Amino acid sequence: MSGYPEIDSFVLVAILPSPRDMEIARLLGWYRIPLKSSPKVLEVDYLAFYQTAAFGKEHRWRIESFAEVRGLELTTRRELFRDEPDHPRAEEEYFKIQIGPVQTLPAPILADNWKRITFLYTTGKLFHGAARVKDLVVHSEDREVLWRALRERASKSAEYRFRDEPDFELDLNLLAMLGDFKKVDESRPSYRTEDW
């Protein structure tokens, strides 16, 4: 399957509380986690979506889809849902995880007795062979290796990285088409990145 998690990738099983959340993931390409209830490490390669009872009898309590993680930012609920400015949690902070296309598994991973799941870390290797959510559990002998790798990845993502950007010229007419420029200044044919 194209885009399927690599054997050595890290996968976070994340809850989809409602079908609306699946639509947001599919159409807008992001998933949200409240900061106050987020897992310790979000620097993973993939999200696997655990569907709650809200998905109805045929699709509840299972993982049917996953997506590659492409980015992460901290924002407020108000910024995520601009149509709900008066929501009681509008000012609460959320992680917004940008994801690639949501892909459907060939066969769902069923919950069986594990109906109440919060977040679960697993590996691509376990994800490939899982038929049930309990098959995703990293056992004690591998758990320390998993945590060490996740902590290392998280510490690297927190490092400040400075990249020297090349200097290039931007055409004012192009900028006018892209942004809030009201009038193109013909006396200056271009801006340089150092002018910003």
C-alpha positions as CSV (number, residue, x, y, z in Angstrom):
1,M,0.0,0.0,0.0
2,S,1.4,3.4,-1.0
3,G,2.2,5.6,1.9
4,Y,1.9,2.8,4.4
5,P,4.1,3.4,7.6
6,E,7.6,2.1,7.3
7,I,8.6,-0.7,9.7
8,D,10.8,1.7,11.7
9,S,8.4,4.6,11.8
10,F,6.6,5.9,14.9
11,V,2.8,5.8,15.0
12,L,0.5,7.6,17.5
13,V,-3.0,6.2,17.8
14,A,-5.2,9.2,18.3
15,I,-8.9,9.5,19.1
16,L,-11.4,10.8,16.5
17,P,-14.3,11.9,18.8
18,S,-16.7,12.4,15.9
19,P,-17.2,12.0,12.2
20,R,-16.7,15.8,11.9
21,D,-13.2,15.3,13.1
22,M,-12.6,12.8,10.3
23,E,-13.9,15.3,7.8
24,I,-11.6,18.0,9.1
25,A,-8.7,15.5,8.7
26,R,-9.7,14.5,5.2
27,L,-10.7,17.9,3.8
28,L,-8.5,20.4,5.7
29,G,-5.5,18.2,6.4
30,W,-5.1,18.6,10.2
31,Y,-5.9,17.0,13.5
32,R,-6.1,18.8,16.9
33,I,-5.1,17.8,20.4
34,P,-5.8,20.0,23.5
35,L,-2.5,21.0,25.1
36,K,-3.7,20.1,28.5
37,S,-4.4,16.5,27.5
38,S,-1.8,15.9,24.9
39,P,0.7,13.0,25.0
40,K,4.2,13.8,26.0
41,V,5.7,13.5,22.5
42,L,4.0,14.4,19.3
43,E,7.0,14.1,17.0
44,V,5.8,10.9,15.3
45,D,5.7,9.9,11.7
46,Y,2.0,8.9,11.4
47,L,-1.3,9.2,13.2
48,A,-3.7,6.2,13.3
49,F,-7.3,7.3,13.9
50,Y,-9.3,5.5,16.6
51,Q,-13.0,5.9,16.0
52,T,-15.3,6.3,19.0
53,A,-19.0,5.2,19.4
54,A,-20.0,8.4,17.6
55,F,-19.1,6.6,14.3
56,G,-22.1,4.3,14.5
57,K,-22.4,0.5,14.8
58,E,-20.5,-0.3,11.6
59,H,-17.4,1.9,12.2
60,R,-17.1,2.4,16.0
61,W,-14.3,1.2,18.2
62,R,-11.7,0.6,15.5
63,I,-8.9,2.1,13.5
64,E,-9.8,2.3,9.8
65,S,-7.4,5.0,8.6
66,F,-4.1,6.7,9.1
67,A,-2.2,9.7,7.8
68,E,1.4,10.9,7.6
69,V,2.4,13.7,10.0
70,R,3.8,16.7,8.1
71,G,4.0,19.5,10.8
72,L,3.0,20.7,14.2
73,E,2.1,24.0,15.7
74,L,0.5,25.4,18.9
75,T,-2.5,27.6,18.5
76,T,-5.9,28.3,20.1
77,R,-9.2,26.7,19.5
78,R,-10.5,30.1,18.3
79,E,-7.9,30.0,15.5
80,L,-8.9,26.5,14.6
81,F,-12.6,27.1,14.6
82,R,-13.1,30.7,13.5
83,D,-16.9,30.1,13.2
84,E,-17.1,29.4,17.0
85,P,-15.5,32.5,18.5
86,D,-17.7,32.3,21.7
87,H,-17.0,28.6,22.4
88,P,-16.3,28.1,26.2
89,R,-12.8,26.8,25.3
90,A,-12.0,29.3,22.6
91,E,-8.9,30.6,24.3
92,E,-7.5,27.1,25.2
93,E,-4.3,26.0,23.5
94,Y,-4.3,23.2,21.0
95,F,-1.7,21.4,19.0
96,K,-2.6,21.5,15.3
97,I,-1.0,18.6,13.6
98,Q,-0.8,19.0,9.8
99,I,-1.2,15.7,8.0
100,G,-1.0,14.2,4.6
101,P,-3.9,12.5,2.8
102,V,-6.0,10.2,5.1
103,Q,-5.6,6.6,3.9
104,T,-7.9,3.7,4.5
105,L,-6.5,0.4,5.9
106,P,-7.2,-2.8,3.9
107,A,-8.8,-4.2,7.1
108,P,-9.7,-2.3,10.3
109,I,-7.8,-2.8,13.5
110,L,-10.6,-3.7,16.0
111,A,-10.7,-2.6,19.6
112,D,-12.3,-5.8,21.1
113,N,-12.4,-5.1,24.8
114,W,-10.3,-1.9,24.6
115,K,-13.1,0.6,24.0
116,R,-11.6,3.5,26.1
117,I,-8.4,4.5,24.5
118,T,-6.6,7.8,25.0
119,F,-3.3,7.9,23.1
120,L,-1.1,4.9,22.2
121,Y,2.4,4.9,20.7
122,T,3.3,2.1,18.5
123,T,5.7,1.2,15.7
124,G,5.3,0.8,12.0
125,K,6.2,-2.9,12.4
126,L,3.4,-3.5,14.9
127,F,1.0,-1.4,12.8
128,H,1.6,-3.6,9.8
129,G,0.6,-6.8,11.5
130,A,-2.2,-5.6,13.8
131,A,-5.7,-7.0,13.7
132,R,-6.6,-5.7,17.2
133,V,-5.6,-2.6,19.1
134,K,-3.9,-4.8,21.7
135,D,-1.5,-5.9,18.9
136,L,-0.2,-2.4,18.7
137,V,1.1,-2.4,22.3
138,V,4.9,-2.2,22.5
139,H,6.0,-4.9,25.0
140,S,8.3,-4.2,27.9
141,E,11.5,-5.4,26.2
142,D,11.0,-2.8,23.4
143,R,9.3,-0.1,25.4
144,E,12.5,1.5,26.7
145,V,13.9,1.6,23.1
146,L,10.8,3.2,21.9
147,W,10.7,5.9,24.6
148,R,14.4,6.7,24.2
149,A,13.9,7.2,20.4
150,L,10.8,9.3,21.0
151,R,12.6,11.5,23.6
152,E,15.6,11.9,21.3
153,R,13.3,13.0,18.4
154,A,11.4,15.4,20.6
155,S,14.6,17.0,21.9
156,K,15.9,17.4,18.3
157,S,12.7,19.1,17.2
158,A,13.0,21.6,20.1
159,E,16.5,22.7,18.9
160,Y,16.7,26.1,17.3
161,R,17.7,25.7,13.7
162,F,19.0,28.6,11.7
163,R,19.1,28.3,8.0
164,D,20.9,30.9,5.9
165,E,18.3,31.8,3.2
166,P,19.6,32.7,-0.2
167,D,19.2,36.3,-1.2
168,F,16.8,36.7,-4.2
169,E,14.7,39.4,-5.8
170,L,11.0,39.4,-5.7
171,D,8.9,41.0,-8.4
172,L,6.6,43.7,-7.0
173,N,3.8,42.8,-9.5
174,L,4.0,39.2,-8.2
175,L,3.8,40.4,-4.6
176,A,0.8,42.6,-5.5
177,M,-1.0,39.5,-6.8
178,L,-0.2,37.6,-3.6
179,G,-0.9,40.0,-0.9
180,D,-2.1,43.3,0.5
181,F,-0.1,45.5,-1.9
182,K,-2.5,48.3,-3.1
183,K,-0.1,49.9,-5.6
184,V,3.0,48.7,-7.2
185,D,5.8,51.2,-6.8
186,E,7.3,51.5,-10.3
187,S,10.3,53.4,-9.0
188,R,11.5,50.3,-7.2
189,P,11.5,47.4,-9.6
190,S,11.9,44.7,-7.0
191,Y,12.4,44.0,-3.3
192,R,15.2,42.0,-1.9
193,T,14.6,39.5,0.9
194,E,16.9,41.6,3.1
195,D,14.3,44.4,2.9
196,W,11.7,42.4,4.7
